[in-house]
Amino acid sequence: MSTLIRRTHIPLLALVFVFTTVYYFYNRHNTLFDPSSYTTQPPDPKDQRVHWQPQPDKYPVKEYIKLPTGKAEQIPNVQSKPPTETEEQKNIRIKRMAERRCS
C-alpha cells in the first residue's frame, strides 16, 4: 500500500503544478497587452524601423592592445613520436593482445 501511495505522489504533484500554473496565467491581470499600462505611447505599427538608442558603457575600454603582425611562430610538438617497432616486436605485441582478449 505504501508503494502505491508513493507512486501517485509524483503525478499528483505534477497535476497540482499544472493547474496552479494555468490558474495563475489565466486569472492574473495581463499588463503585457494592456494599452493602459503603457507609460509612453506604443510605436506606430506602420513604422517598420527599429528604434535603437545608444546605451552608456558600463565598463568602457581604457586602452587597446595592438594585434600582432607578421608570421606566427611554430608551436612545438607536445607529444613525442612513437618508437619504431620491428616485425618481431609487432608479432609479440599482437600475440599478447590476442591472449588478453581470449582470457
N, C-alpha and C positions, 0 to 999 in steps of 0.2 A: 504494500500500500504506500510506503514512504517513497519508493522509486517512482510510482505513478504521480505522486504529488510533485516531486522534483522535476519530472519530465514536462509537466504542464506549466512550470514557473516561467520558463523562457518564452514560450509563445504567448502566455498571458501578459507578461511584461511588455513584449513587443506590441501586442494589441492595445494595451493601455497607452503606450507611447504614440502609436499611430493616431488613436482617437484624440489624444491630448493635442498633438500637433495640428491635426485637421481642425479641431475646435478653435485653437489659437489663431490660425491663419484665416479662418472664415469669419470670426467674430471680433477681430481687432479693428480699430479704426485705420483704414488704409490711407496713409498720408502720401504714398508714393505717386498715386494717380489722382489725388485730390487737388484741383486747381486752387482752392482757397488756402492751401498750405504753402504755396509758393511765396517767398519773401520778395522776389523780383518777378518781372514779367517773364513768362515762358518764351523760349525762342520762337521766331516766326517759322512755321512749317514750310513756307515757300522758299525760305533762305536755306540752301543746302550747304553753305560754307561751314567749316568748323572754326569756331572762335576760340583760339588758344591764347592764353595770356602768359607772358614770361613770368616765371616764379623766381624769387631770390634763391641763390645757392645757400644751402645750409653749411657746407664745408667747401668754400672756394679753394681752387688750386693756387698755392702761393708761388711755386716755381715749377718749371717744366724741365725734365731731363731729356737731353738730346738722344735720339736713337742712334745706335752705332752704324757707321758706314763702312764700306769695304767688304772684303771677303771674310766669311765666318771661319773660325778656327776649326780644325779637325778634332772631333771628340774622340778621346782614347777608348780602345776596346776595354770593356769591363770583364767579359768572360774570356777565359783563355781558350786556345784552340785545343780540340780533343787530341789525345795522344794517338799516334799511328798504331795500327793493330796488324800483327802478322796473320797469315792464314791459319796457323796453328792456334794462336790465341783466340781467334774468332771461333774456331771449331770447339774449343774448350768452353768458351762463354755460352755458345748456343746449346751445347750438351748440358751444362749446369742449369740453364734456364728451362730446358725441357724436363729435367729431373724435378725441378721445383714445381712445375705445373702438373706433373703426373702425381705427385705425392699429396 
